Structures are given as structure tokens and as C-alpha cells.
Amino acid sequence: MAPARARGQKAGEVREGRGLRATIRTPGIAAINAASIAMVLGFYVPYTYIAPFVERAGLAVSTGTVLFVFGLGSTAGVWIAGATADRWLRRSTLALLALSALCLVTLGLFAGSTAVVLVASVLWGVTHGGIPALMQTAGVRAAPHDPDTANSLWVTGWNVAMAGGSLLGGAVLAGAGTSALPWTAAALLAVSVLTAGAARRHGFPL
């Protein structure tokens, strides 16, 4: 079976990418990847060490329960991204990034409240389920000439940030304890919000 043509591509036309360097220099790609990397760093700082965070907070639920409600939220987040990416990409991305930062601040302020932690975990899951799809959509839109390379850049940044977030979280845990994890993450999410918000012309256009 012949591969489907991309939208706008004529029969017999072969789409050729412009290459890695050209894609990196494409307006908006740097902002999208910077915002994504800051977000992933912020996510994995506390997520990697969620078990000691829950245990030391003395909650009335287990780490498994917190992760379960987080997973439920993630499922909802995927649906939200699918429903909003085409028409409200900028608004949806900024809203979920801001919500993620708010959830982390809430975890920092009310770490000892089981009910608050569970609600914040659900909403945090919503953001983690939705943001990746929105970021990928933004990358493809910013580099329509070579969406495959744009997506590869995004995935590479995501994987590097995963490792970096885990390492940073370990350093924060060893140096300042579990209480500092959500605050460190919230600061990184603030960077992501500001970066995405500033990309009004390219990346996350109005």
C-alpha cells in the first residue's frame, strides 16, 4: 500500500526535509523545545521521588494510590489535548503549563493533607497527559517542511530532560529534603510558562 500524501502535497511530489540545522533554526522550534525541556525537568524532579515524598508527608494513602489518581488524570489530559490542539493550541498549552505549576505549588504548601495531595495529583496528571501532545503539535506546525526532524528534536530533548530531572531531583532530595522537590519543580514550570508565553509570533502563536 502506498503511503498517504501529506496535506497539500501533490501526487508524485516527494517531500524532502531541509535538514537538522535548518529545522533547528526554524523560528519557534527553539522556544518550543526550551519550554518542553523546562517542563520535563520540572516534572521528573518530584515524580522520580514521589515515594519518599508521600511517605515523609505522612499521608493516609499509599504511593500507589497517588500514582493511580495521577494516571486517571493523565488519561483525561490526553483527551483534552486532542479536543483543543487544532483550535486553541496556545491557550491550551499555557493553561496546562500554568495548572501544572499551580499543582506543584499546592503540593509544596499542603504536602500533609491527603485530600489536597490527591486532588493536586489528579490535576497534575491532566497536565502531564495533555502537554506532550500539544508540544508535538506546536513543533509540527512550526516546521511543516520537516515535521519528522522537528519531532525527533522534541523527543531527544524530552529524553535528556527526563534524565536531567531525575538527577536534579536526587540532588535536591539529598540536599534539602522532600519538601523542596515541588518548589524546585514549580520554578522550572514557571520558566516553561514564560518561555511558551513569550513565543507569541512563532512556536505558540496567537
Solvent accessible surface area in square Angstrom, and as a share of the most:
residue,aa,sasa,rsa
1,M,242,1.08
2,A,87,0.67
3,P,124,0.78
4,A,102,0.79
5,R,149,0.54
6,A,41,0.32
7,R,244,0.89
8,G,75,0.73
9,Q,40,0.18
10,K,154,0.65
11,A,81,0.63
12,G,81,0.78
13,E,88,0.40
14,V,119,0.69
15,R,109,0.40
16,E,139,0.62
17,G,45,0.43
18,R,148,0.54
19,G,34,0.32
20,L,99,0.49
21,R,190,0.69
22,A,16,0.12
23,T,0,0.00
24,I,82,0.41
25,R,171,0.62
26,T,15,0.09
27,P,79,0.50
28,G,11,0.11
29,I,4,0.02
30,A,70,0.55
31,A,24,0.19
32,I,1,0.01
33,N,23,0.12
34,A,49,0.38
35,A,0,0.00
36,S,2,0.01
37,I,64,0.32
38,A,8,0.06
39,M,5,0.02
40,V,1,0.00
41,L,40,0.20
42,G,0,0.00
43,F,5,0.02
44,Y,33,0.13
45,V,0,0.00
46,P,4,0.02
47,Y,67,0.25
48,T,61,0.35
49,Y,49,0.19
50,I,17,0.08
51,A,39,0.30
52,P,30,0.19
53,F,9,0.04
54,V,4,0.02
55,E,123,0.55
56,R,158,0.58
57,A,26,0.20
58,G,62,0.60
59,L,23,0.11
60,A,94,0.72
61,V,40,0.23
62,S,67,0.43
63,T,25,0.15
64,G,46,0.44
65,T,51,0.29
66,V,3,0.02
67,L,64,0.32
68,F,130,0.54
69,V,23,0.13
70,F,14,0.06
71,G,33,0.32
72,L,98,0.49
73,G,1,0.01
74,S,21,0.14
75,T,98,0.57
76,A,46,0.36
77,G,0,0.00
78,V,91,0.52
79,W,184,0.65
80,I,53,0.27
81,A,1,0.00
82,G,63,0.61
83,A,55,0.42
84,T,25,0.15
85,A,12,0.09
86,D,114,0.59
87,R,184,0.67
88,W,101,0.36
89,L,10,0.05
90,R,29,0.11
91,R,177,0.64
92,S,12,0.08
93,T,0,0.00
94,L,40,0.20
95,A,60,0.47
96,L,13,0.06
97,L,0,0.00
98,A,48,0.37
99,L,46,0.23
100,S,4,0.03
101,A,18,0.14
102,L,109,0.54
103,C,5,0.03
104,L,0,0.00
105,V,46,0.27
106,T,31,0.18
107,L,4,0.02
108,G,19,0.18
109,L,109,0.54
110,F,104,0.43
111,A,26,0.20
112,G,60,0.57
113,S,38,0.25
114,T,32,0.19
115,A,69,0.53
116,V,49,0.28
117,V,2,0.01
118,L,41,0.20
119,V,91,0.52
120,A,4,0.03
121,S,2,0.01
122,V,51,0.29
123,L,72,0.36
124,W,7,0.02
125,G,0,0.00
126,V,15,0.09
127,T,1,0.01
128,H,38,0.17
129,G,11,0.11
130,G,0,0.00
131,I,1,0.01
132,P,24,0.15
133,A,41,0.32
134,L,0,0.00
135,M,0,0.00
136,Q,60,0.27
137,T,35,0.21
138,A,0,0.00
139,G,7,0.06
140,V,64,0.37
141,R,117,0.43
142,A,22,0.17
143,A,0,0.00
144,P,90,0.57
145,H,40,0.18
146,D,14,0.07
147,P,20,0.12
148,D,96,0.50
149,T,28,0.16
150,A,2,0.02
151,N,52,0.27
152,S,66,0.42
153,L,39,0.19
154,W,20,0.07
155,V,59,0.34
156,T,81,0.47
157,G,10,0.09
158,W,34,0.12
159,N,81,0.42
160,V,99,0.57
161,A,2,0.01
162,M,68,0.30
163,A,59,0.46
164,G,24,0.23
165,G,0,0.00
166,S,32,0.20
167,L,136,0.68
168,L,67,0.33
169,G,0,0.00
170,G,22,0.21
171,A,63,0.49
172,V,22,0.13
173,L,36,0.18
174,A,95,0.74
175,G,71,0.68
176,A,65,0.50
177,G,21,0.20
178,T,16,0.09
179,S,78,0.50
180,A,23,0.18
181,L,0,0.00
182,P,2,0.01
183,W,106,0.37
184,T,35,0.21
185,A,0,0.00
186,A,11,0.08
187,A,59,0.46
188,L,33,0.17
189,L,1,0.01
190,A,45,0.35
191,V,77,0.44
192,S,0,0.00
193,V,37,0.21
194,L,131,0.65
195,T,35,0.20
196,A,0,0.00
197,G,14,0.14
198,A,72,0.56
199,A,11,0.08
200,R,137,0.50
201,R,201,0.73
202,H,82,0.37
203,G,6,0.05
204,F,1,0.00
205,P,67,0.42
206,L,167,0.83
